[in-house]
C-alpha cells in the first residue's frame, strides 16, 4: 500500500458527529470508539453489539479474531492477538502484543514527482549576516556544564520584566542550561554529541548573539568545544569561565555587562518578507492518544506537504516512534541510499536497547496506553502520519546540521525534550507538537505550536493549545482543511505571532541534549 492510504482523509472528513465508531480502512480488524461504549450497546452503523465496555479512543474488534492472528489498523499490522477476541470486544494490552514479522522496505517504490507551489509564499523573517533566517531574535546565555548553569540563569534573570524596554526588537535573553558537561570522557562519542548540540544552538539564527559560559575545569572545556566545532569569539559570540573571572558574583556581573554590550546590535534586527524555503519545522508528538494518528498527526502531515511544496523543510524524528512503520518511509525515499540510512538507524536502536536490557516496545508510555495506544507499532503508524506524503529526501544523525530541503528524518530518542533539542540544534526554527493527553512544552529559541488531537482536551487546556484538530472528529473540518489551518498559523507564528507556550514562558528548561555515554 502507499502512504496516502494510511491517512484516513475520506474516512473521517466531514463525518457525522453522531457516529459512535470510526473505521479507518475497509480492511481493518479494529474500529475506534468515538465515545465510551458500554457492554451490550448496539452500534447500528457496524451492525454489532458491544461485547465489552470500551473507553473513548480505544479499539473495538470489527470481527472475531483468533489467538495468534495479526490485527490491523490503517490496514497495517499493529500486533498479534494473545487470545481469541470476539467481535465487539475491547482490544488492548490484555489481548494484543508485539511479535516479529517481516516488513517490505521496497526502497523508492512509492517515490513520486516533486510538486512545487505555483505562487511561492513568504513569511516575515529576520535575515542574518550569513544569510540564515530567524523566526525569533533572542540573546542566548549558554552553559558548557551544569556547574555554570546557575550563573547563566542569573545573568538571564537580570533582563526580565521591563529590563529590555529600550530594545523592542529583542525577544528576550534566554538561559540554555543542562545537567551534563562533566563526569564524562574529554573525547569520544558522548562529548562529541554534546558539543555538536551546543554548537548548533550557538550558531542558531534565532540567537542574535550568544554568551557561552563554563566553569573552567570541566570535561566540556569552552576552548575545546570552540576548536572542535570550528567556532571563534566574534561580535556575536563571547565566552568566559567562572574560575578565570573571579567566581560567581564577578562572573554574573561581567556576564550582565557583556549582554548589555550585545543588545544594541541585536535590536537592529528587522523583519522582512522571505521565502518559505527558509522555514525548517521540527515535528513532535507527545502525550499521544488513540486519536493522534487520526486527527492532529495527519493534519500536520498535510501542512508539511504544503511547506515542502513551497521549498521548506520538515524534520521527522523520534526513531523509536517510527519503529515498525519505517517501511512506509523507505518506500518514499528519493534513493536506496537514503532508505538504507534510515534502516541502519533502526538497527542501531534495536542493538542499543538490547544492550541495555530493554526493548523497543517499552514505548508507548503509560499515558499513551491510557489513551488507547497498545503497541509501538500502532503508535508509530500514527506518528509517521506527521510526515505527510512527501518523498523522504535525506536522513541525519542527532543534532547534525540539516542541509537538505524537503522532508527529512533525524535520528533522535522518542523523549520529546531530547528529540526537539536535536532538531533545533540541527536548524529547526519552528516546532509543531501534536498531543492528545495535553503535553505542555516550549523550545526556545524556536517557537513551538501545540496541536490538540481531540476537542475535550483542547477546551480543557485551551490556554496551552494553539489549534484544535479535534474539529476533524467533530465533523467540522477535513484533514486537509485542518492542515491548511496549521499551515497558515505556522506562517503567522514564524512572522512573529507568539505561541501559547511562549506566552507561558516555556522553552528554557526544556533544553535536554541526548546523553548516550556513561556518567563517571
C-alpha positions as CSV (number, residue, x, y, z in Angstrom):
1,X,0.0,0.0,0.0
2,X,1.1,3.6,-0.5
3,X,1.4,6.1,2.4
4,X,-1.6,8.0,1.1
5,X,-3.9,5.3,2.1
6,X,-2.6,5.5,5.7
7,X,-4.1,8.9,6.1
8,X,-7.8,8.5,6.5
9,X,-8.9,11.7,4.8
10,X,-12.0,10.2,3.2
11,X,-12.8,8.1,6.3
12,X,-13.1,11.0,8.7
13,X,-13.5,14.2,6.7
14,X,-16.9,15.8,7.3
15,X,-18.0,12.7,9.1
16,X,-21.2,12.6,11.2
17,X,-20.6,13.8,14.7
18,X,-23.3,11.3,15.8
19,X,-21.2,8.3,14.8
20,X,-20.2,6.1,17.7
21,X,-17.3,4.3,16.0
22,X,-14.8,5.1,13.3
23,X,-13.5,2.7,10.6
24,X,-10.2,3.9,9.1
25,X,-9.8,1.3,6.4
26,X,-12.1,-1.2,4.9
27,X,-9.6,-4.0,5.6
28,X,-9.0,-3.0,9.3
29,X,-9.7,-5.5,12.1
30,X,-10.5,-2.7,14.5
31,X,-12.9,0.2,15.0
32,X,-12.1,3.3,17.1
33,X,-14.6,4.2,19.8
34,X,-15.7,7.8,19.5
35,X,-17.2,7.8,23.0
36,X,-17.3,5.3,25.8
37,X,-19.4,2.4,24.7
38,X,-20.9,0.1,27.4
39,X,-21.1,-3.7,27.0
40,X,-24.4,-4.6,25.3
41,X,-24.6,-1.3,23.4
42,X,-25.8,-1.6,19.8
43,X,-23.7,0.0,17.1
44,X,-26.0,0.2,14.1
45,X,-23.5,1.6,11.6
46,X,-21.5,-1.6,12.0
47,X,-24.3,-3.9,12.9
48,X,-22.6,-5.1,16.0
49,X,-23.3,-5.4,19.7
50,X,-20.6,-4.4,22.2
51,X,-19.1,-7.4,23.9
52,X,-17.1,-5.3,26.4
53,X,-17.1,-1.8,27.7
54,X,-14.6,0.2,25.6
55,X,-13.3,3.7,26.6
56,X,-13.3,6.6,24.1
57,X,-10.3,6.4,21.7
58,X,-9.8,2.7,22.3
59,X,-10.1,-0.2,19.8
60,X,-13.1,-2.5,19.2
61,X,-12.8,-5.8,17.3
62,X,-14.5,-5.4,14.0
63,X,-14.6,-9.2,13.6
64,X,-13.9,-12.4,15.5
65,X,-10.1,-12.7,15.9
66,X,-8.4,-16.0,16.7
67,X,-5.5,-16.3,19.0
68,X,-2.2,-15.6,17.2
69,X,-3.8,-13.7,14.3
70,X,-2.4,-10.4,13.2
71,X,-4.5,-7.3,13.9
72,X,-4.6,-4.4,11.5
73,X,-5.3,-0.7,11.9
74,X,-4.7,1.7,8.9
75,X,-4.5,-1.7,7.0
76,X,-1.1,-2.3,8.8
77,X,-0.2,-4.8,11.4
78,X,-0.2,-3.3,14.9
79,X,0.2,-6.6,16.9
80,X,-1.0,-10.1,17.3
81,X,-3.9,-11.4,19.4
82,X,-2.7,-13.3,22.5
83,X,-6.1,-14.9,22.9
84,X,-9.4,-15.1,21.0
85,X,-11.2,-11.8,20.7
86,X,-14.9,-11.7,20.0
87,X,-16.5,-9.2,17.6
88,X,-17.4,-6.1,19.6
89,X,-14.6,-6.9,22.2
90,X,-12.1,-4.5,23.6
91,X,-8.6,-4.8,22.0
92,X,-5.8,-3.5,24.2
93,X,-2.9,-4.6,26.5
94,X,-4.8,-7.7,27.8
95,X,-5.1,-9.4,24.4
96,X,-2.7,-7.8,21.9
97,X,1.1,-7.9,21.9
98,X,4.2,-7.4,19.7
99,X,5.7,-10.2,17.6
100,X,8.4,-10.2,14.9
101,X,7.3,-10.1,11.3
102,X,8.8,-9.2,8.0
103,X,8.4,-5.7,6.6
104,X,8.9,-5.0,2.9
105,X,11.2,-1.9,2.7
106,X,10.6,-1.7,-1.1
107,X,13.1,1.2,-1.4
108,X,11.8,4.1,-3.5
109,X,8.7,2.1,-4.7
110,X,6.4,5.0,-3.8
111,X,8.7,7.9,-4.8
112,X,6.7,10.4,-6.8
113,X,7.5,13.5,-8.8
114,X,8.0,16.6,-6.7
115,X,5.2,19.2,-6.6
116,X,6.2,22.9,-6.5
117,X,3.8,25.7,-5.5
118,X,2.8,27.9,-8.4
119,X,2.8,31.0,-6.2
120,X,5.5,30.7,-3.5
121,X,4.5,32.3,-0.2
122,X,6.7,34.3,2.2
123,X,6.9,34.9,6.0
124,X,8.3,37.9,7.8
125,X,11.7,36.6,8.9
126,X,15.0,38.1,10.2
127,X,17.9,37.8,7.8
128,X,21.2,37.3,9.5
129,X,24.6,38.5,8.1
130,X,25.4,34.9,7.0
131,X,22.2,34.6,5.0
132,X,20.4,32.4,7.5
133,X,16.9,33.4,8.6
134,X,15.5,33.6,12.1
135,X,11.9,33.4,13.3
136,X,12.8,35.0,16.7
137,X,15.5,37.4,18.0
138,X,17.0,36.3,21.3
139,X,20.3,36.6,23.0
140,X,21.4,33.3,24.5
141,X,23.4,32.6,27.7
142,X,24.6,29.0,27.3
143,X,26.4,26.9,29.8
144,X,29.1,24.4,28.9
145,X,28.5,22.4,32.1
146,X,25.9,22.0,34.9
147,X,28.3,23.9,37.2
148,X,27.8,27.1,35.2
149,X,24.0,26.8,34.9
150,X,23.1,28.9,37.9
151,X,25.4,31.7,36.7
152,X,23.8,31.6,33.2
153,X,20.3,31.7,34.8
154,X,21.0,34.7,37.0
155,X,22.5,36.6,34.1
156,X,19.4,36.0,32.0
157,X,17.1,36.8,35.0
158,X,18.6,40.3,35.1
159,X,16.8,41.0,31.8
160,X,13.3,40.0,32.9
161,X,10.4,42.4,33.2
162,X,11.0,45.9,31.8
163,X,14.7,45.5,31.5
164,X,14.5,45.2,27.7
165,X,12.0,48.1,27.2
166,X,14.7,50.1,25.3
167,X,15.2,47.1,23.0
168,X,11.8,46.4,21.5
169,X,13.2,44.2,18.7
170,X,14.8,41.7,21.1
171,X,12.5,38.9,22.1
172,X,14.4,38.2,25.3
173,X,17.6,36.9,27.0
174,X,17.4,33.1,27.3
175,X,19.4,30.9,29.6
176,X,20.2,27.5,28.0
177,X,21.5,25.1,30.7
178,X,21.8,21.4,31.2
179,X,22.9,18.7,33.6
180,X,25.9,17.4,31.8
181,X,29.3,18.6,30.6
182,X,31.5,16.7,33.2
183,X,31.7,13.2,34.7
184,X,32.4,12.1,31.1
185,X,35.5,11.5,29.0
186,X,37.0,14.5,27.4
187,X,36.9,12.8,24.0
188,X,34.7,10.2,22.3
189,X,31.1,9.9,21.1
190,X,29.4,11.3,24.2
191,X,31.2,14.6,24.4
192,X,31.3,14.9,20.6
193,X,27.5,14.7,20.7
194,X,27.2,17.3,23.5
195,X,29.5,19.7,21.6
196,X,27.5,19.2,18.4
197,X,24.2,20.1,20.2
198,X,25.8,23.1,21.9
199,X,27.4,24.4,18.8
200,X,24.1,24.0,16.9
201,X,22.5,26.4,19.5
202,X,25.4,28.8,19.4
203,X,25.0,29.0,15.6
204,X,21.2,29.1,15.6
205,X,19.8,32.1,13.6
206,X,17.2,32.7,16.3
207,X,20.1,33.9,18.6
208,X,21.3,37.3,17.5
209,X,24.3,36.8,19.9
210,X,25.4,34.2,22.5
211,X,27.4,34.4,25.7
212,X,29.0,30.9,26.3
213,X,30.0,30.3,30.0
214,X,32.0,27.4,31.5
215,X,33.3,26.7,35.0
216,X,36.9,26.2,33.9
217,X,37.8,22.6,35.0
218,X,35.0,20.6,33.3
219,X,35.4,17.9,30.7
220,X,33.5,20.1,28.2
221,X,36.1,22.8,28.0
222,X,34.9,26.1,26.4
223,X,38.1,26.3,24.3
224,X,38.0,22.7,23.3
225,X,34.4,23.0,22.1
226,X,35.2,26.1,20.0
227,X,38.1,24.2,18.4
228,X,36.2,21.0,17.8
229,X,33.3,22.9,16.2
230,X,35.3,25.5,14.3
231,X,33.9,28.4,16.3
232,X,35.7,31.5,17.5
233,X,34.8,34.6,19.5
234,X,33.2,37.4,17.5
235,X,30.8,40.2,17.7
236,X,28.0,37.7,18.2
237,X,29.9,35.1,20.4
238,X,31.5,35.9,23.7
239,X,33.0,33.4,26.2
240,X,34.1,33.3,29.8
241,X,34.7,30.9,32.7
242,X,33.8,31.3,36.3
243,X,37.2,30.3,37.6
244,X,39.0,32.8,35.4
245,X,36.5,35.6,36.0
246,X,36.9,35.5,39.8
247,X,34.0,33.5,41.0
248,X,30.2,33.5,40.9
249,X,29.4,37.2,41.7
250,X,32.1,38.5,39.4
251,X,31.1,36.3,36.5
252,X,27.4,37.3,36.8
253,X,28.3,41.0,36.9
254,X,30.6,40.6,33.9
255,X,28.0,38.5,32.1
256,X,25.3,41.1,32.6
257,X,27.7,43.8,31.2
258,X,28.5,41.7,28.2
259,X,24.8,41.1,27.4
260,X,24.3,44.9,27.6
261,X,27.1,45.3,25.1
262,X,25.3,42.8,22.7
263,X,21.8,44.3,23.0
264,X,22.2,47.4,20.7
265,X,23.3,45.3,17.7
266,X,20.6,42.7,18.4
267,X,18.0,45.4,18.5
268,X,18.8,46.5,14.9
269,X,17.2,43.3,13.6
270,X,14.1,43.9,11.4
271,X,11.6,41.5,9.8
272,X,11.3,41.3,6.1
273,X,9.4,39.0,3.7
274,X,11.5,35.9,2.9
275,X,10.6,32.7,1.0
276,X,9.1,29.8,3.0
277,X,12.2,27.8,1.9
278,X,13.9,29.4,4.9
279,X,11.4,27.7,7.3
280,X,12.6,24.5,8.9
281,X,10.0,22.8,11.2
282,X,10.7,20.0,13.7
283,X,7.8,17.6,14.1
284,X,6.9,16.2,17.5
285,X,4.1,14.2,19.1
286,X,3.9,13.7,22.9
287,X,1.2,12.5,25.2
288,X,-0.4,10.7,22.3
289,X,-3.8,9.1,22.4
290,X,-5.9,6.9,20.1
291,X,-6.9,9.9,18.0
292,X,-3.4,11.2,17.4
293,X,-3.0,9.2,14.2
294,X,-6.5,10.1,13.0
295,X,-6.6,13.9,13.5
296,X,-3.6,16.1,14.5
297,X,-0.8,13.9,13.0
298,X,-2.3,13.6,9.5
299,X,-3.4,17.2,9.6
300,X,0.2,18.2,10.5
301,X,1.3,15.9,7.6
302,X,-1.0,17.8,5.2
303,X,0.6,21.1,6.4
304,X,4.1,19.7,5.9
305,X,3.2,18.7,2.3
306,X,2.3,22.3,1.7
307,X,5.5,23.5,3.3
308,X,7.6,21.2,1.2
309,X,5.8,22.3,-1.9
310,X,6.9,25.9,-1.0
311,X,10.5,24.8,-0.6
312,X,10.6,24.4,3.2
313,X,11.9,21.6,5.3
314,X,10.1,19.3,7.7
315,X,12.2,17.2,10.2
316,X,10.5,13.9,11.3
317,X,12.3,12.4,14.3
318,X,11.8,10.1,17.3
319,X,13.2,6.9,15.8
320,X,11.7,4.6,18.5
321,X,8.3,6.1,17.4
322,X,8.6,5.2,13.8
323,X,9.8,1.7,14.6
324,X,7.5,-0.7,12.8
325,X,6.4,1.9,10.3
326,X,9.8,2.7,8.8
327,X,8.8,0.7,5.7
328,X,6.3,3.5,4.9
329,X,9.3,5.9,4.8
330,X,11.8,3.7,2.9
331,X,9.2,3.3,0.1
332,X,9.2,7.1,-0.3
333,X,12.9,7.6,-0.2
334,X,14.4,9.5,-3.0
335,X,17.2,6.9,-3.3
336,X,18.0,3.5,-2.0
337,X,21.0,5.1,-0.1
338,X,18.6,7.4,1.8
339,X,16.3,4.5,2.7
340,X,19.2,2.3,3.9
341,X,20.4,5.2,6.1
342,X,17.1,5.0,7.9
343,X,17.2,1.2,8.2
344,X,20.7,1.5,9.7
345,X,19.4,3.8,12.4
346,X,16.5,1.4,13.2
347,X,19.1,-1.5,13.5
348,X,21.2,0.7,15.8
349,X,18.3,1.2,18.1
350,X,17.5,-2.5,18.2
351,X,21.1,-3.2,19.3
352,X,21.2,-0.2,21.7
353,X,18.0,-1.2,23.6
354,X,19.1,-4.9,23.6
355,X,22.5,-4.0,25.1
356,X,20.7,-2.0,27.9
357,X,18.2,-4.8,28.6
358,X,15.3,-3.0,27.1
359,X,13.0,-3.5,24.1
360,X,11.5,-1.2,21.5
361,X,8.0,-1.9,22.8
362,X,8.8,-0.3,26.2
363,X,7.1,2.6,24.3
364,X,4.1,3.6,24.4
365,X,4.1,5.3,27.7
366,X,1.5,4.8,30.4
367,X,-0.3,7.9,29.3
368,X,-0.3,6.7,25.7
369,X,-1.8,3.4,26.8
370,X,-4.5,5.0,28.9
371,X,-5.4,7.0,25.7
372,X,-5.9,3.8,23.7
373,X,-2.5,3.0,22.1
374,X,-1.4,-0.6,22.7
375,X,1.9,-1.3,20.9
376,X,4.8,0.7,19.5
377,X,3.7,-0.5,16.0
378,X,0.3,1.2,16.4
379,X,1.9,4.4,17.9
380,X,4.5,4.5,15.1
381,X,1.9,4.2,12.3
382,X,0.1,7.2,13.7
383,X,3.4,9.1,14.3
384,X,4.6,8.7,10.7
385,X,1.4,10.5,9.5
386,X,3.1,13.8,10.7
387,X,5.4,13.4,7.7
388,X,2.6,13.8,5.1
389,X,3.1,12.2,1.7
390,X,6.3,13.9,0.5
391,X,9.4,12.0,-0.6
392,X,12.0,11.3,2.1
393,X,14.9,13.4,0.9
394,X,17.6,12.6,3.5
395,X,18.4,11.1,6.9
396,X,20.6,12.9,9.6
397,X,22.1,11.8,12.8
398,X,21.2,13.5,16.1
399,X,21.8,17.3,16.0
400,X,23.6,17.2,12.7
401,X,23.0,20.4,10.6
402,X,20.1,19.8,8.3
403,X,21.4,20.8,4.9
404,X,18.7,19.1,2.6
405,X,15.4,20.7,2.0
406,X,12.1,18.8,1.9
407,X,11.0,16.0,4.2
408,X,14.0,14.7,6.1
409,X,14.5,12.4,9.1
410,X,16.7,13.0,12.1
411,X,17.6,10.1,14.4
412,X,16.5,11.0,17.9
413,X,15.1,9.3,21.0
414,X,11.3,9.5,21.4
415,X,11.5,11.6,24.6
416,X,10.3,14.9,23.3
417,X,12.6,17.4,25.0
418,X,15.7,15.4,23.9
419,X,14.3,14.9,20.4
420,X,13.3,18.6,19.9
421,X,16.7,19.7,21.3
422,X,18.4,17.8,18.5
423,X,16.1,19.2,15.9
424,X,16.7,22.8,17.0
425,X,20.5,22.1,17.1
426,X,20.1,20.9,13.5
427,X,18.5,24.2,12.5
428,X,14.8,23.9,13.1
429,X,13.4,27.5,13.6
430,X,9.9,26.2,14.4
431,X,8.5,23.2,16.2
432,X,5.0,21.7,15.7
433,X,3.9,19.4,18.6
434,X,0.8,17.3,18.5
435,X,-0.7,15.9,21.7
436,X,-3.8,14.0,22.8
437,X,-3.3,13.9,26.5
438,X,-2.2,17.5,26.9
439,X,1.6,17.9,26.9
440,X,2.8,21.3,27.8
441,X,6.1,22.3,26.1
442,X,8.2,25.0,24.6
443,X,11.6,25.0,22.9
444,X,13.4,28.4,23.0
445,X,14.9,29.8,20.9
446,X,12.4,28.2,18.4
447,X,8.6,28.8,18.9
448,X,6.5,25.7,19.4
449,X,2.9,25.3,18.3
450,X,0.7,22.8,20.2
451,X,-1.9,20.8,18.2
452,X,-4.7,19.1,20.1
453,X,-6.0,15.8,18.8
454,X,-9.4,16.0,20.4
455,X,-11.9,18.7,21.4
456,X,-12.5,17.8,25.1
457,X,-8.8,18.2,25.9
458,X,-8.5,21.3,23.7
459,X,-11.3,23.1,25.6
460,X,-10.0,21.9,28.9
461,X,-6.4,23.2,28.1
462,X,-7.1,25.9,25.5
463,X,-4.6,28.3,27.2
464,X,-1.9,25.8,26.2
465,X,-3.2,24.5,22.8
466,X,-2.7,26.6,19.6
467,X,-5.1,24.6,17.3
468,X,-7.9,22.1,17.9
469,X,-7.6,19.3,15.4
470,X,-10.5,17.6,17.2
471,X,-12.7,19.5,14.8
472,X,-11.9,16.7,12.3
473,X,-13.6,14.2,14.7
474,X,-16.5,16.5,15.3
475,X,-17.3,16.7,11.6
476,X,-16.3,20.4,11.2
477,X,-13.1,20.0,9.1
478,X,-11.4,17.6,6.8
479,X,-7.8,16.6,7.4
480,X,-6.8,18.8,4.5
481,X,-8.7,21.8,5.8
482,X,-7.1,21.3,9.3
483,X,-3.7,21.1,7.6
484,X,-4.3,24.4,5.8
485,X,-5.2,26.0,9.1
486,X,-2.0,24.7,10.7
487,X,0.0,26.0,7.7
488,X,-1.5,29.5,8.0
489,X,-0.7,29.6,11.7
490,X,2.8,28.3,11.1
491,X,3.4,31.3,8.8
492,X,1.9,33.8,11.2
493,X,4.0,32.4,14.1
494,X,7.2,32.4,12.1
495,X,6.4,36.0,11.3
496,X,6.3,36.9,15.0
497,X,3.0,35.9,16.4
498,X,3.5,34.4,19.9
499,X,2.6,30.8,20.5
500,X,0.8,29.7,23.7
501,X,3.9,28.1,25.1
502,X,5.8,31.4,24.6
503,X,3.0,33.3,26.4
504,X,3.6,30.9,29.4
505,X,7.3,31.3,29.2
506,X,8.2,27.7,28.3
507,X,11.4,26.9,26.5
508,X,14.5,27.4,28.6
509,X,14.3,24.4,31.0
510,X,13.4,22.1,28.1
511,X,16.9,22.1,26.6
512,X,17.9,18.4,27.0
513,X,20.9,17.1,25.0
514,X,20.9,13.3,24.4
515,X,23.3,11.7,26.9
516,X,24.4,8.4,25.5
517,X,27.6,7.7,27.3
518,X,28.3,6.5,30.9
519,X,28.3,9.1,33.8
520,X,31.7,8.6,35.5
